[in-house]
Amino acid sequence: MSEFWTQGNRARQPGDPLRILWLKTGPLHPVDTGGKIRTFNMLRELRKRNPLTYLSLWPEGTPESARQDAHQYSDDQRWVPWREAPKRSLRFVFQLGINFAGSRLPYAIQKYLSRAWAAEIRHADGSGKFDLIVCDFLTPAVNLYYGDHRPQTPVLLFQHNVESLIWQRHYETAQGGVRRSYMHGQWQRMRKFEARACSLAGKVCAVSEEDARLLREQFQLNNVCGAVPTGVDLDFFQLSAAPRTPRSLVFLGSMDWMPNIDGCVWFADEMWPLVKRQFPDATLTIVGRKPAPKVLELAARDASIKVTGTVDDVRPHLAAGEVMVVPLRVGGGTRIKIFEAMATGIPCVSTRIGAEGLPVQHGEHIALADTPADFASEICALFENADRRRALGQNARDLVEKNFGWPSINAVFERYCRETVAAARRS
């Protein structure tokens, strides 16, 4: 066992900086997903006042530069080697089969089970070195509570999504009996695991008031402290004055995440033909890391669709696009990419699930539509009306600039951290 965890002094005062142990399933660099972006910006603010140790899996193949980059968001780091089975590999199929046949855990949780990580967590918890453990996303909880371990250190579970809701929506949109049966089973397993992990935490915080309400009602929880709003780096994402490419759409997101894959395919099959019927010269650019084969096929069959894969900087794509689309019908939590787009002034068209949890109003900050016909109609209306595009973009920028910079967002989260520690001391 590592000698890193030395005995600490628990005689702490309420106003002292919090010594935080942060649990995560991997390093944050490259910062290329919504969850990583949220965590990265919050940790940079949090560690200005509170010493932070980052205890994480180290996935095989991670660039070594990520170790040095971790000093941007944490004071100390501990890494536990971990290997994920590549999708469609024999090992992946075998693990999936074992999970389907007999596990009580959903595969999305079981694959992160690591006895070595669980042992490091338990040793850190018992060291007396920390005032608070933050479980970032639901996934680390499988190791935090491994073997029915009950942490001595207060735990704040930071829920970026209501994970079981995502799997419920996968089930509801699945096609075919076998796929629907599989999704139903994964949904029910996720629901049971999520309920237990939330109930064992000292406090739970969500990323929207809607998610906080769902957690309270669905799992009958009385330890949900509230929501941490979505933020945006207002210095990095600035209002763009550059001319935009006429009739151009942009989709932004991690293209190995199932809800994004589903949304892109749905859009290309159902909405895109309606838009092209009215604007034959329209183009769609799908921007995001690790595009799945289904996404690459969209560009192969239609020359007006471009799939970029990983890009160094998403801002040029947001600056060039005339409209951003978020056609999600599966998902949870909140979409940071919408706030990033809003900060640059590009008008957005989204489903209500896509914009779920964000304090935006249809027709003022964003256009919302849920059916293919309505979604395509909103796009075409924006293509036709430059004044409406400018008004929607400016209103969106004004909203995020006034309310959603990361320093103010982190102040809310730090308050929840302190409430978690205070509640444990009172009990």
Secondary structure by P-SEA (a helix, b strand, c coil): ccccccccccccccccccbbbbbccccccccccaaaaaaaaaaaaaaccbbbbbbbbbcccccccccccccccccbbbbbbbbbcccccaaaaaaaaaaaccccccccccccccaaaaaaaaaaaacccccbbbbccccccccccccccccccbbbbbcccaaaaaaaaaaaacccaaaaaaaaaaaaaaaaaaaaaaaaccccccccaaaaaaaaccccccccccccccccccccccccccccccbbbbbbcccccaaaaaaaaaaaaccaaaaaaacccbbbbbbcccccaaaaaaaaaccccccccccccaaaaaaacccccccccccccccaaaaaaaaacbbbbbcccccccccccccccbbbbccaaaaaaaaaaaaacaaaaaaaaaaaaaaaaacccaaaaaaaaaaaaaaaaaaaaac
